[in-house]
Amino acid sequence: MSVRDKSTIRVGVGGWTYEPWRGGFYPPGLAQKRELEFASRKLTSIEVNGTYYGSQKPETFAKWHDETPEDFVFALKAPRFATNRRVLAEAGASIERFLTGGLLELKDKLGPINWQFLPTKAFDPADFEAFLKLLPASHAGRALRHVVEVRHETFHTPEFVEMLRVYGVAAVISGDSDHPQIADATAPFVYARIMGTVADEPLGYSSAALDTWVERARAWATGRQPVGLDYVAPVTPTGPRDVYLYVISGHKAHNPQAAMALIDRLLTPDAE
C-alpha cells in the first residue's frame, strides 16, 4: 500500500506454513502447496524464517517469486551461521554463501535481510562494526537492505545507534515483547516485529492496539517520530521511510488476522 511521498507500508507475518492456520486463515481443503499463493494475496509481505536455519535452492526462491503478486515482498532471515558466532568479523564466508545462494531469484520481491542475534550476544563495538562492514550495499547490481535484530541490553546505547546510521542499517524495532526496544530510525526504512497477539482477541490485538500500530506505521512512513516507543539517541527526522511491519510470535494462530486488520486500517485514509 502506498502512502505519501512514495514511501510504502508492508504488513505481514513470519512464514506461511503453520498447521493452526489451516481451516482458519487458510480455507478448509486448500492444498498446502497453494498456501503461499493464498497468503500473499491477503498480506503484503512475509518474513521467511527457513533461511535462518538452512540454505534454500535457487529454484525455491524462483518458485516463491512466481507464486506471489507483482508487488509482494519477502524479508529473509539471514543464516544463523553468520550471526551465532563469537567473532562476528569472521562471518564473511557465511555472508557470501548466503548472498550467492540464489536469493536474487526473488528479483524485485527481495526485501530487507534480517540478521538476528542471540539474546546472549553483547555489544562489542569494534567487532560489531567489523560485521557491518561485511554487509554489502548491493549484490550483482541489486541494492540490498540490511536490518539487525539485537536482543542484549548492551546494545541500548547511542554508540550503537550512531554506528547503524553510518552504515545505513536498520535496527529491528521489537514491539510488545520483553526484548530491549531500539526505536531510533537509522536507515531509509523501518523494520518492526510486534509480538503481542493474544488468544482472547479474535484479531490478535484489541482495536485500540491495532489503531496504535497503524498510527506508528503512518508516522514512520511520513517521516514523523511515533510516540510511546523507546528511543536511545536524539532523533533527527530525515523524511519518509518505507515500513515493514510483521506480526510475529505472541498467539501465533491469530497473527494473520492481526496483519490483515492492520492492512484494512491502513487502507482507510487517516483524518488530518
DACORWO-V773380 format. One record per pair of residues at least 24 apart in sequence whose ideal C-beta (glycine too) atoms are under 8 Angstrom apart, sorted by the first residue. I is the first residue (numbers start at 1). J is the second residue. D is the distance in whole Angstrom. If there is no record, write none. Layout:
i:j:d
I:J:D
I:J:D
This chain:
i:j:d
1:44:7
1:263:7
1:266:6
1:267:6
3:218:7
3:221:5
3:222:7
3:240:8
4:221:7
4:222:6
4:240:7
5:222:7
5:223:8
5:239:7
5:240:4
6:240:7
7:221:4
7:222:7
7:240:4
7:241:6
7:242:5
7:243:7
8:221:8
8:242:5
8:243:7
9:44:8
9:217:5
9:218:7
9:221:5
9:242:8
9:243:4
9:245:7
9:266:6
10:44:4
10:45:4
10:73:6
10:111:7
10:242:8
10:243:7
10:244:5
10:245:7
11:43:6
11:44:6
11:45:7
11:217:8
11:245:5
11:246:8
11:247:8
11:259:5
11:262:5
11:263:5
11:266:7
12:43:4
12:44:6
12:45:4
12:46:5
12:47:7
12:75:8
12:244:8
12:245:8
12:246:5
12:247:8
12:259:6
13:39:8
13:43:7
13:46:6
13:47:7
13:246:6
13:247:5
13:248:7
13:255:5
13:256:6
13:259:5
14:46:7
14:47:5
14:49:5
14:246:6
14:247:8
14:248:5
14:249:8
14:255:8
15:46:7
15:47:7
15:48:7
15:49:5
15:50:7
16:40:8
16:46:6
18:252:7
18:253:8
20:252:7
20:253:4
21:253:7
21:256:6
24:253:7
25:256:4
25:257:7
36:64:7
36:67:5
36:68:7
37:67:5
37:68:7
39:256:7
40:67:7
40:68:4
40:69:6
40:72:5
41:69:6
42:256:7
42:260:6
43:256:7
43:259:6
43:260:7
43:263:7
44:71:7
44:72:7
44:73:7
44:263:7
45:72:7
45:73:5
45:74:7
45:75:6
45:111:6
45:244:6
45:246:7
46:74:6
46:75:7
47:74:8
47:75:4
47:76:8
47:77:7
47:114:7
47:193:8
47:246:5
47:248:7
48:74:6
48:75:7
48:76:5
48:77:6
49:77:5
51:76:5
51:77:5
51:78:7
51:79:7
51:98:8
51:103:8
52:77:4
52:78:7
52:79:6
52:80:5
52:116:7
53:79:8
53:80:7
54:79:8
55:79:7
55:97:7
55:98:8
55:101:5
56:101:7
56:102:7
56:103:8
57:102:6
58:101:7
58:102:3
58:105:5
59:102:8
59:105:8
60:102:7
61:102:5
61:103:6
61:104:8
61:105:4
61:106:5
62:102:8
62:105:4
64:106:7
64:109:8
65:105:6
65:106:5
65:107:6
65:109:5
68:109:6
72:109:6
73:109:6
73:110:8
73:111:4
73:244:8
74:106:6
74:109:6
74:110:6
74:111:6
75:111:5
75:112:5
75:113:7
75:114:6
75:191:8
75:244:6
75:246:7
76:103:6
76:110:7
76:111:8
76:112:8
76:113:5
76:114:7
77:113:8
77:114:5
77:116:6
78:113:5
78:114:6
78:115:5
78:116:7
80:116:8
82:115:7
83:115:5
83:116:6
83:117:5
83:118:8
83:121:8
84:117:8
84:118:6
84:121:8
87:127:6
88:124:8
88:127:5
88:128:6
88:130:6
88:131:4
89:127:6
89:130:4
89:131:6
89:134:8
91:131:6
91:134:6
92:134:5
95:134:5
95:135:7
99:136:7
99:139:5
99:144:8
100:139:8
104:139:7
104:140:6
104:142:6
110:142:7
110:144:8
111:145:7
111:244:6
112:145:4
112:146:7
112:147:5
112:170:7
112:189:7
112:191:6
112:244:6
113:144:7
113:145:7
113:146:5
113:147:7
114:147:5
114:148:8
114:149:6
114:172:7
114:191:7
115:146:7
115:147:7
115:148:5
115:149:7
116:148:8
116:149:4
116:172:8
117:148:7
117:149:6
117:150:5
117:151:7
117:152:8
118:151:7
119:151:4
119:152:6
119:179:7
120:152:7
121:150:7
121:151:8
121:152:6
122:152:5
122:154:5
122:155:8
123:150:7
123:152:7
123:154:4
123:155:5
123:157:7
123:160:6
125:159:6
125:160:8
125:163:7
128:160:7
128:163:7
129:163:6
132:163:7
132:164:8
132:167:5
132:169:6
133:167:8
135:167:7
135:169:7
137:168:7
145:170:8
145:187:7
145:188:8
145:189:6
146:170:7
146:187:8
147:171:7
147:172:6
147:187:7
147:189:8
147:191:4
148:172:7
149:174:8
149:193:7
150:180:8
150:182:8
151:179:5
151:180:7
152:180:7
153:180:5
155:180:7
155:182:7
156:180:5
156:182:6
156:232:6
157:232:7
158:232:6
158:233:4
160:232:7
161:186:6
161:232:5
161:233:4
162:233:6
173:229:7
175:213:7
176:209:8
176:250:7
177:249:7
180:230:8
181:229:7
181:230:4
182:230:7
182:231:8
182:232:6
183:226:7
183:229:4
183:230:6
183:231:5
183:232:8
184:231:5
184:232:5
184:233:6
184:235:6
185:220:7
185:225:8
185:235:7
185:237:8
185:238:8
185:241:6
187:241:8
188:241:6
188:242:7
189:241:5
189:242:4
189:243:7
189:244:7
190:220:4
190:241:5
190:242:7
190:243:5
190:244:7
191:244:5
192:216:8
192:217:8
192:243:7
192:244:7
192:245:5
192:246:7
193:246:5
193:248:5
194:245:7
194:246:7
194:247:6
194:248:7
194:250:8
195:247:8
195:248:5
195:249:4
195:250:5
196:250:5
197:247:6
197:249:8
197:250:3
197:251:5
197:252:7
197:254:5
197:255:6
197:258:5
198:250:7
198:251:5
198:254:8
199:251:5
199:253:8
199:254:7
201:254:7
202:254:7
202:257:7
203:254:7
203:257:5
203:258:6
203:261:5
204:247:7
204:250:7
204:251:6
204:254:4
204:255:6
204:257:6
204:258:3
204:261:8
205:258:5
205:261:7
210:258:7
210:261:5
210:262:6
210:265:6
211:265:7
213:245:7
213:262:6
214:262:6
214:265:5
214:266:6
214:270:8
215:270:8
217:243:5
217:245:6
217:262:8
217:266:7
218:266:7
218:270:6
